[in-house]
Amino acid sequence: MGKTRKILALCLALIIVLSIASFISYSKFNVLNPFSTISGLIQIAFTDKEYIEVQNYPKVIIAKPNASLQDYMQNLGFQEDTENQMGALHRFQNNDAVQYVMYSMNKYFSKWKWQE
């Protein structure tokens, strides 16, 4: 096998790995960039940070399982509207805006995804 073929095979393998990582990142976190997702998960697991924003639009935050979405939104000036909550879709409002946040949690992290 020639040097050119080895380089071509390595490039093809790298493209396949990055494509699979992007697919998994998007399907689980709705974030196309797998490096952002991996970085966020590492920071949540191994540092004292309570939450990490892994995508700006639509906003996606990965947080420690015990981090409070309600406290986070209160710090931004929003109050939770529990009467209009629809399962895992939480509704927050302030004087002039309403934001919907999909909340999910497992043993290792929680995911907060803002809805359009």
C-alpha positions as CSV (number, residue, x, y, z in Angstrom):
1,M,0.0,0.0,0.0
2,G,1.5,3.3,-1.1
3,K,1.9,6.4,1.0
4,T,-0.8,8.2,-0.9
5,R,-3.3,5.4,-0.3
6,K,-2.6,5.5,3.4
7,I,-3.1,9.2,3.6
8,L,-6.4,8.9,1.6
9,A,-7.6,6.1,3.9
10,L,-6.7,8.1,7.0
11,C,-8.6,11.2,5.6
12,L,-11.6,9.0,4.8
13,A,-11.6,7.5,8.2
14,L,-11.4,10.9,9.8
15,I,-14.3,12.2,7.8
16,I,-16.4,9.2,8.8
17,V,-15.6,9.6,12.5
18,L,-16.4,13.3,12.4
19,S,-19.6,12.7,10.5
20,I,-20.7,10.1,13.1
21,A,-19.7,12.4,16.0
22,S,-21.7,15.2,14.4
23,F,-24.7,13.0,13.9
24,I,-24.7,11.8,17.5
25,S,-24.2,15.3,18.8
26,Y,-27.1,16.6,16.8
27,S,-29.4,13.8,17.6
28,K,-28.8,13.9,21.4
29,F,-28.1,17.6,22.0
30,N,-29.4,19.4,18.9
31,V,-25.9,20.8,18.5
32,L,-24.1,20.1,15.2
33,N,-20.6,20.8,16.5
34,P,-19.4,17.7,18.4
35,F,-16.4,19.5,19.8
36,S,-18.7,22.0,21.6
37,T,-20.8,19.2,23.1
38,I,-17.7,17.1,24.2
39,S,-16.1,20.2,25.7
40,G,-19.3,21.0,27.6
41,L,-19.7,17.5,28.9
42,I,-16.1,17.4,30.1
43,Q,-16.4,20.7,31.9
44,I,-19.6,19.6,33.6
45,A,-18.1,16.3,34.7
46,F,-14.7,17.5,35.8
47,T,-15.0,21.1,37.0
48,D,-17.1,23.1,39.5
49,K,-19.1,24.9,36.7
50,E,-22.9,24.4,37.2
51,Y,-23.8,24.9,33.5
52,I,-22.1,25.4,30.1
53,E,-23.8,27.0,27.1
54,V,-22.8,24.8,24.1
55,Q,-24.8,26.6,21.4
56,N,-26.0,30.2,21.1
57,Y,-28.9,29.8,18.7
58,P,-31.1,28.0,19.5
59,K,-29.7,28.2,22.9
60,V,-28.6,24.9,24.4
61,I,-27.1,24.5,27.9
62,I,-25.7,21.4,29.5
63,A,-25.8,21.5,33.3
64,K,-25.1,19.4,36.3
65,P,-28.1,17.3,37.3
66,N,-28.7,19.3,40.5
67,A,-28.4,22.7,38.7
68,S,-31.7,24.7,38.8
69,L,-33.2,26.0,35.5
70,Q,-35.6,28.1,37.6
71,D,-32.7,29.9,39.4
72,Y,-30.9,30.4,36.1
73,M,-34.0,32.0,34.5
74,Q,-34.7,34.1,37.6
75,N,-31.2,35.6,37.4
76,L,-32.1,36.6,33.8
77,G,-35.3,38.3,35.1
78,F,-37.8,35.6,34.1
79,Q,-40.4,33.9,36.3
80,E,-41.7,30.4,35.6
81,D,-45.4,30.1,34.5
82,T,-46.2,26.7,36.0
83,E,-49.9,26.9,35.0
84,N,-48.9,26.8,31.3
85,Q,-46.1,24.2,31.6
86,M,-46.5,21.4,29.1
87,G,-44.6,18.3,30.5
88,A,-40.9,18.9,30.1
89,L,-41.5,22.2,28.2
90,H,-41.2,25.0,30.8
91,R,-42.6,28.5,30.1
92,F,-40.8,31.5,31.5
93,Q,-42.0,35.1,31.2
94,N,-40.9,38.6,32.2
95,N,-42.6,41.9,31.4
96,D,-42.2,41.8,27.6
97,A,-40.9,38.3,26.6
98,V,-41.8,34.7,26.9
99,Q,-39.3,31.9,26.6
100,Y,-39.9,28.2,26.3
101,V,-37.2,25.8,27.5
102,M,-37.3,22.0,27.0
103,Y,-35.8,20.4,30.1
104,S,-34.4,16.9,30.3
105,M,-32.1,15.2,32.8
106,N,-30.3,11.9,33.4
107,K,-27.8,10.7,36.0
108,Y,-24.9,12.6,34.6
109,F,-26.2,16.0,33.2
110,S,-29.3,17.9,32.4
111,K,-30.0,19.6,29.0
112,W,-31.9,22.9,28.6
113,K,-32.9,23.6,25.1
114,W,-34.7,26.8,24.1
115,Q,-37.6,26.6,21.7
116,E,-38.1,29.0,18.8
